[in-house]
Amino acid sequence: MSKEYSIETKCIQSGWHPKNGESRVLPIYQSTTYKYETSDEMGKLFDLEKEGYFYTRLQNPTNDTVAEKICELEGGVAAMLTSSGQAANYYAVFNICEAGDHVVLSSTIYGGTFNLLTVTMKKMGIECTIVDPDSDEETLNKAFQENTKCVIAESIANPALVVLDFEKFVKVAHAHGVPLIVDNTFATPINCRPFEYGVDIITHSTTKYMDGHAMCVGGAIVDSGNFDWAKYGEKFHGLTTPDESYHGVIYTERFGKKAYITKATVQLMRDLGSIPSPMNSFLLNIGLETLHLRVPRHCENALKVAKWLEKNEKVAWVNYPGLKGNKYYELAQKYMPNGTCGVISFGLKGGRDVSVSFMDHLKLAAIVTHVADARTCVLHPASHTHRQMNDEQLIEAGVQPDLIRFSVGIENAEDIITDIEQALTYI
């Protein structure tokens, strides 16, 4: 696919390029394995001397085609799909970290990712230092240690809606010789392309806007190809020294700019197996074809709803980066001038109990453990996704106890507002 094509065209045309007489629509390769004529051909695949498919746990043509599309949308050099966004973040970090290593983690990152890094991966011997994404460079610099291997944050934090200052974080991470990993789920490549600001690795929960219809759980990792792993030698020895489980292959020497994704595929996916099903990837591809149409509508509707909420006397506060006067408005204009996302957070006068009561009276908006699809939905993080945190931890994560996460869909905006209005009459 030509790099000259617009992102709208890439949503439709990237990935699958049928040859003469082949299926116009991406085929579903619903097969666990692949046939070869000779034992030697199969052996070369296992030695990484030849490209090809031999077992879907490592690679599958449907999955790889959709990964290629996401890679082109983000402007990367290589990408892989995973079974969930959580798996994508885990693989992205674990691909370069091991017991005894250290990670710098944004405090406002999604609660599930926060728990993954601070609880589960801590049990694996990987420690974290948590930083406020609004900290100045001097404060951020103090979080780094000799064994720090990466920094991880979100382009737009879920649900705190903090907009990351990419250039600040890139400068600090690179000064310490480590990559910056950014979860770009909420902004999507339609509104933000982090690689253009120096970010090294991007992750996605494709479950959200990319799928767009709440049909399939999935994740993706995209590598910019720009971080020089070899420059830091022993620090990233998993990439720069022989892998004895693959006959001593050195990923940076054999695969160049694709070293990081190749290792994640042939080593982590081989051993941990968090693959998407080909059917789910097929459905994800359908969602990607309309991503460029849906995201602007989400943002348009969200801005209308946020402005209406700002004027309502029962609303205590509204947080949406697209609102003038919002703390992150200027950063959003700098990095995401065409819009941020369709998610709003707000609180009601009366606090936590009132917020819960309001949600129970919504009719169009559904209470679901999900966000960022075509249908308007709502969640109370303190009671749901972040309920493992105490009030102090909630505040540190940018989640007030009364915070309502309202994901504005692509229905008629006035209908969404009417639903909110009628629910407010009960409080």
C-alpha positions as CSV (number, residue, x, y, z in Angstrom):
1,M,0.0,0.0,0.0
2,S,1.4,3.4,-1.0
3,K,2.4,5.6,1.9
4,E,1.0,8.5,-0.1
5,Y,-2.6,7.3,0.4
6,S,-4.6,9.1,3.1
7,I,-5.5,7.3,6.3
8,E,-9.2,7.1,5.1
9,T,-8.1,5.1,2.1
10,K,-5.8,2.9,4.3
11,C,-8.7,2.0,6.5
12,I,-10.3,0.4,3.4
13,Q,-7.4,-0.8,1.3
14,S,-4.5,-1.7,3.5
15,G,-3.7,-5.2,4.5
16,W,-5.5,-7.5,2.0
17,H,-4.3,-7.2,-1.6
18,P,-6.0,-9.9,-3.6
19,K,-4.3,-11.2,-6.7
20,N,-6.0,-12.1,-10.0
21,G,-9.0,-14.4,-9.3
22,E,-8.6,-14.2,-5.5
23,S,-11.3,-13.3,-3.0
24,R,-12.1,-9.6,-2.9
25,V,-12.9,-9.9,0.8
26,L,-10.3,-10.9,3.3
27,P,-10.5,-14.7,3.7
28,I,-10.8,-16.3,7.1
29,Y,-8.0,-18.8,7.4
30,Q,-9.7,-21.0,9.9
31,S,-7.0,-23.6,10.2
32,T,-4.6,-24.5,13.0
33,T,-1.9,-25.8,10.7
34,Y,-0.4,-25.6,7.2
35,K,0.9,-28.3,4.8
36,Y,4.4,-28.5,3.3
37,E,5.8,-30.9,0.7
38,T,9.1,-31.7,2.5
39,S,10.4,-32.0,6.1
40,D,13.3,-29.6,5.2
41,E,10.9,-26.8,4.3
42,M,9.2,-27.1,7.6
43,G,12.5,-27.3,9.4
44,K,13.6,-24.0,7.9
45,L,10.5,-22.3,9.3
46,F,11.3,-23.5,12.8
47,D,14.9,-22.1,12.4
48,L,13.5,-18.7,11.3
49,E,15.4,-19.1,8.1
50,K,12.3,-18.9,5.9
51,E,9.1,-17.0,6.2
52,G,5.8,-18.9,6.2
53,Y,3.0,-20.3,8.3
54,F,3.2,-23.6,10.2
55,Y,1.0,-23.2,13.3
56,T,-1.7,-20.5,14.0
57,R,-0.5,-20.0,17.6
58,L,2.4,-18.2,16.1
59,Q,1.0,-16.7,12.9
60,N,-2.1,-16.8,10.8
61,P,-2.7,-15.2,7.4
62,T,-5.9,-13.5,8.5
63,N,-4.4,-12.2,11.7
64,D,-1.3,-11.0,10.0
65,T,-3.2,-9.2,7.2
66,V,-5.2,-7.2,9.8
67,A,-2.0,-6.5,11.8
68,E,-0.5,-5.1,8.6
69,K,-3.5,-2.7,8.2
70,I,-3.1,-1.4,11.8
71,C,0.6,-1.0,11.2
72,E,0.0,1.1,8.2
73,L,-2.6,3.2,10.0
74,E,-0.1,4.0,12.7
75,G,2.9,4.4,10.4
76,G,5.0,1.6,11.9
77,V,7.3,-1.0,10.5
78,A,5.8,-4.2,12.0
79,A,2.7,-5.2,14.1
80,M,1.1,-8.2,15.8
81,L,-2.4,-8.9,17.0
82,T,-3.1,-10.4,20.5
83,S,-6.2,-11.9,22.1
84,S,-6.9,-8.8,24.1
85,G,-5.6,-5.3,24.8
86,Q,-4.4,-6.5,28.2
87,A,-2.3,-9.2,26.4
88,A,-0.9,-6.5,24.1
89,N,0.3,-4.4,27.0
90,Y,1.7,-7.4,28.8
91,Y,3.6,-8.6,25.7
92,A,4.8,-5.1,24.9
93,V,6.5,-4.8,28.3
94,F,7.5,-8.4,28.9
95,N,9.2,-8.5,25.5
96,I,12.0,-6.3,26.9
97,C,11.6,-6.9,30.7
98,E,12.4,-9.8,33.0
99,A,12.8,-10.4,36.7
100,G,15.0,-7.7,38.3
101,D,13.9,-5.0,35.8
102,H,12.0,-1.8,36.4
103,V,9.3,0.1,34.6
104,V,8.2,3.8,34.8
105,L,4.4,3.8,34.8
106,S,1.9,6.7,34.3
107,S,-0.4,6.8,37.3
108,T,-3.5,7.5,35.2
109,I,-3.2,4.5,33.0
110,Y,-6.2,2.2,32.7
111,G,-6.9,0.3,35.9
112,G,-6.5,-3.1,34.4
113,T,-3.0,-2.2,33.0
114,F,-2.1,-0.6,36.3
115,N,-3.0,-3.8,38.1
116,L,-1.1,-5.9,35.5
117,L,2.1,-3.9,36.1
118,T,1.9,-3.2,39.9
119,V,0.5,-6.6,41.1
120,T,0.8,-9.4,38.6
121,M,4.1,-8.4,37.0
122,K,5.5,-7.5,40.4
123,K,5.1,-11.2,41.3
124,M,7.3,-11.9,38.3
125,G,10.0,-9.7,39.7
126,I,9.4,-6.6,37.7
127,E,9.1,-3.4,39.8
128,C,7.3,-0.1,38.9
129,T,7.7,3.5,39.8
130,I,4.4,5.4,39.4
131,V,4.6,8.9,38.0
132,D,2.0,11.7,37.6
133,P,1.9,12.3,33.8
134,D,1.7,16.1,34.5
135,S,5.0,16.0,36.4
136,D,7.8,18.2,35.1
137,E,10.9,16.7,33.5
138,E,13.0,17.0,36.6
139,T,10.5,15.0,38.6
140,L,10.1,12.4,35.9
141,N,13.9,12.0,35.7
142,K,14.0,11.0,39.3
143,A,11.8,8.0,38.6
144,F,14.4,6.2,36.5
145,Q,16.8,3.6,37.8
146,E,19.8,1.7,36.3
147,N,17.5,-1.2,35.6
148,T,14.6,0.8,34.0
149,K,13.7,-0.8,30.7
150,C,10.7,1.2,29.5
151,V,8.1,3.9,30.1
152,I,4.4,3.1,29.6
153,A,1.5,5.6,29.4
154,E,-1.7,6.3,27.4
155,S,-2.3,9.0,24.7
156,I,-5.6,9.7,26.4
157,A,-6.0,8.1,29.8
158,N,-8.9,5.8,30.5
159,P,-11.0,7.1,32.3
160,A,-9.1,10.2,33.6
161,L,-8.9,11.6,30.1
162,V,-5.4,13.0,30.7
163,V,-3.7,13.9,27.4
164,L,-0.1,12.8,27.4
165,D,2.6,15.3,26.5
166,F,4.4,13.1,24.1
167,E,7.4,15.3,23.5
168,K,8.1,15.6,27.2
169,F,7.9,11.9,27.8
170,V,9.9,11.0,24.7
171,K,12.7,13.4,25.8
172,V,12.9,11.9,29.3
173,A,12.6,8.2,28.2
174,H,15.3,8.6,25.5
175,A,17.6,10.5,27.8
176,H,17.7,7.3,29.9
177,G,18.1,5.0,26.9
178,V,14.7,3.3,27.1
179,P,11.6,3.2,24.8
180,L,8.3,4.9,25.4
181,I,5.3,2.6,25.0
182,V,2.0,4.4,24.5
183,D,-1.5,2.8,24.5
184,N,-3.3,4.7,21.8
185,T,-6.7,3.0,22.2
186,F,-8.9,6.1,22.9
187,A,-7.4,8.5,20.3
188,T,-7.0,5.9,17.6
189,P,-4.6,6.6,14.6
190,I,-7.5,8.7,13.1
191,N,-7.0,11.4,15.7
192,C,-3.4,10.8,16.9
193,R,-0.3,9.2,15.5
194,P,2.2,9.0,18.4
195,F,5.1,7.8,16.2
196,E,5.1,11.3,14.7
197,Y,6.1,12.7,18.1
198,G,8.9,10.2,18.8
199,V,7.0,7.4,20.6
200,D,8.6,4.0,20.0
201,I,5.9,1.4,20.5
202,I,2.1,1.7,20.4
203,T,-0.5,-0.7,21.8
204,H,-4.2,-0.9,21.3
205,S,-7.2,-2.6,22.8
206,T,-8.8,-3.2,19.4
207,T,-11.9,-4.2,21.4
208,K,-12.7,-0.5,21.5
209,Y,-13.0,1.9,18.6
210,M,-11.1,-0.2,16.1
211,D,-13.7,-3.0,16.4
212,G,-16.3,-0.4,17.0
213,H,-19.3,-2.7,17.6
214,A,-18.4,-4.6,20.9
215,M,-18.2,-7.9,19.1
216,C,-14.6,-9.1,19.6
217,V,-12.0,-8.7,22.3
218,G,-8.5,-8.1,20.8
219,G,-5.3,-6.2,21.0
220,A,-2.4,-5.0,18.9
221,I,1.2,-4.0,19.2
222,V,2.9,-1.7,16.6
223,D,6.6,-1.0,16.5
224,S,7.9,2.3,15.0
225,G,11.2,0.6,14.2
226,N,13.0,3.7,15.4
227,F,14.4,2.6,18.8
228,D,18.0,1.5,18.5
229,W,18.1,-1.7,20.6
230,A,21.6,-2.5,19.7
231,K,22.9,0.8,20.9
232,Y,22.1,-0.2,24.4
233,G,23.5,-3.7,24.1
234,E,23.2,-5.7,27.3
235,K,20.3,-3.6,28.6
236,F,18.1,-5.3,25.9
237,H,20.0,-8.5,25.8
238,G,16.8,-10.5,24.8
239,L,17.0,-8.7,21.5
240,T,20.8,-8.3,21.1
241,T,22.3,-11.6,22.3
242,P,21.7,-15.1,21.1
243,D,18.3,-16.8,21.8
244,E,19.2,-20.4,22.6
245,S,15.6,-21.4,22.1
246,Y,16.0,-20.5,18.4
247,H,19.5,-21.9,17.8
248,G,21.2,-18.7,18.9
249,V,19.5,-16.2,16.6
250,I,20.2,-12.6,17.4
251,Y,17.0,-10.7,16.6
252,T,18.5,-7.3,16.0
253,E,21.1,-8.8,13.5
254,R,18.7,-11.1,11.7
255,F,15.5,-9.0,11.6
256,G,16.7,-5.4,11.8
257,K,13.9,-2.9,12.4
258,K,11.4,-5.8,12.8
259,A,13.4,-7.4,15.7
260,Y,11.1,-6.4,18.5
261,I,7.9,-7.7,16.9
262,T,9.6,-10.8,15.6
263,K,10.8,-11.7,19.1
264,A,7.3,-11.0,20.5
265,T,5.8,-13.3,17.9
266,V,8.2,-16.2,17.8
267,Q,9.1,-16.3,21.5
268,L,6.3,-14.8,23.6
269,M,3.4,-15.9,21.4
270,R,5.0,-19.3,21.0
271,D,5.2,-19.8,24.8
272,L,2.2,-17.9,26.1
273,G,-0.2,-18.2,23.2
274,S,-2.5,-15.2,23.5
275,I,-3.6,-15.2,19.9
276,P,-6.8,-13.8,18.4
277,S,-9.0,-16.2,16.5
278,P,-9.0,-15.7,12.7
279,M,-12.8,-15.0,12.9
280,N,-12.3,-12.2,15.4
281,S,-9.6,-10.7,13.2
282,F,-11.9,-10.9,10.2
283,L,-14.6,-9.0,12.2
284,L,-12.0,-6.5,13.4
285,N,-11.1,-5.7,9.8
286,I,-14.7,-4.9,9.0
287,G,-14.7,-2.4,12.0
288,L,-11.4,-0.8,10.7
289,E,-13.0,-0.1,7.4
290,T,-15.4,2.4,9.0
291,L,-13.0,3.7,11.7
292,H,-12.4,7.0,9.8
293,L,-16.2,7.6,9.6
294,R,-17.1,6.6,13.1
295,V,-14.4,8.4,15.1
296,P,-15.3,12.0,13.9
297,R,-19.0,11.3,14.8
298,H,-18.0,10.0,18.2
299,C,-16.1,13.2,18.8
300,E,-18.8,15.5,17.4
301,N,-21.4,13.9,19.6
302,A,-19.2,13.9,22.7
303,L,-18.5,17.6,22.4
304,K,-22.2,18.4,22.1
305,V,-23.0,16.3,25.2
306,A,-20.1,17.8,27.2
307,K,-21.2,21.3,26.4
308,W,-24.8,20.5,27.5
309,L,-23.5,18.9,30.8
310,E,-21.4,22.0,31.5
311,K,-24.6,24.1,31.6
312,N,-26.7,21.7,33.7
313,E,-27.1,22.8,37.4
314,K,-27.1,19.2,38.7
315,V,-23.7,18.5,37.2
316,A,-20.7,19.2,39.6
317,W,-18.0,19.0,37.0
318,V,-17.2,17.8,33.4
319,N,-13.9,16.6,32.0
320,Y,-13.5,16.4,28.3
321,P,-10.3,17.5,26.5
322,G,-12.3,18.9,23.6
323,L,-13.8,21.6,25.9
324,K,-12.2,25.0,25.9
325,G,-11.0,25.7,29.4
326,N,-10.2,22.0,30.0
327,K,-6.9,21.4,31.6
328,Y,-5.7,19.4,28.6
329,Y,-7.3,21.5,25.9
330,E,-4.1,23.0,24.6
331,L,-2.3,19.7,24.6
332,A,-5.2,18.1,22.8
333,Q,-5.1,20.9,20.2
334,K,-1.3,20.3,19.8
335,Y,-1.4,16.5,19.4
336,M,-5.0,15.8,18.4
337,P,-6.3,18.9,16.5
338,N,-9.1,16.9,14.8
339,G,-10.6,15.6,18.0
340,T,-9.8,13.4,21.0
341,C,-12.3,10.6,21.6
342,G,-16.0,10.0,22.4
343,V,-15.5,9.4,26.1
344,I,-16.5,12.0,28.7
345,S,-16.2,11.9,32.5
346,F,-18.3,13.9,34.8
347,G,-19.7,14.0,38.4
348,L,-23.0,15.0,39.8
349,K,-23.8,17.2,42.9
350,G,-24.4,14.9,45.8
351,G,-21.5,12.6,45.1
352,R,-21.0,8.9,44.6
353,D,-24.5,7.6,45.5
354,V,-26.2,10.2,43.3
355,S,-24.0,9.2,40.4
356,V,-25.0,5.6,40.7
357,S,-28.7,6.4,41.0
358,F,-28.5,8.5,37.8
359,M,-26.9,5.7,35.9
360,D,-29.7,3.3,37.0
361,H,-32.3,5.5,35.3
362,L,-30.7,5.8,31.9
363,K,-32.6,4.1,29.1
364,L,-30.7,4.6,25.9
365,A,-27.2,4.5,27.5
366,A,-26.4,1.0,28.8
367,I,-24.4,0.1,31.9
368,V,-21.8,-2.2,30.5
369,T,-18.1,-3.1,31.3
370,H,-17.1,-1.6,28.0
371,V,-16.4,1.7,26.3
372,A,-15.8,3.2,22.9
373,D,-18.2,1.4,20.5
374,A,-21.1,2.6,18.4
375,R,-23.6,2.4,21.2
376,T,-23.7,4.9,24.1
377,C,-22.7,3.3,27.3
378,V,-21.9,4.2,30.9
379,L,-19.8,3.0,33.8
380,H,-18.9,4.0,37.3
381,P,-15.2,3.1,37.6
382,A,-15.1,3.2,41.4
383,S,-17.8,0.6,41.5
384,H,-16.7,-1.4,38.5
385,T,-13.3,-1.4,36.7
386,H,-11.4,0.2,39.6
387,R,-13.2,-1.3,42.5
388,Q,-10.0,-3.0,43.7
389,M,-8.6,0.4,44.6
390,N,-9.2,2.4,47.7
391,D,-10.2,6.1,47.6
392,E,-6.6,7.2,47.9
393,Q,-5.5,5.0,45.0
394,L,-8.5,6.1,43.0
395,I,-7.5,9.8,43.3
396,E,-3.9,8.9,42.4
397,A,-5.2,7.2,39.2
398,G,-7.2,10.3,38.4
399,V,-10.5,8.6,39.2
400,Q,-12.7,10.6,41.6
401,P,-15.2,8.4,43.6
402,D,-18.1,10.1,41.9
403,L,-16.7,9.9,38.4
404,I,-19.1,8.7,35.7
405,R,-17.4,7.4,32.5
406,F,-19.8,8.2,29.7
407,S,-18.9,6.8,26.3
408,V,-20.9,8.7,23.7
409,G,-21.9,6.6,20.7
410,I,-22.8,7.5,17.1
411,E,-26.6,7.7,17.7
412,N,-28.3,11.1,17.3
413,A,-26.7,13.5,19.8
414,E,-30.1,15.0,20.8
415,D,-31.4,11.6,21.7
416,I,-28.4,11.0,23.9
417,I,-28.9,14.3,25.7
418,T,-32.6,13.6,26.1
419,D,-31.8,10.4,27.8
420,I,-29.4,12.1,30.2
421,E,-31.9,14.8,30.9
422,Q,-34.7,12.4,31.9
423,A,-32.3,10.4,34.1
424,L,-31.4,13.6,36.0
425,T,-35.0,14.2,36.9
426,Y,-34.7,11.2,39.3
427,I,-32.0,12.7,41.5
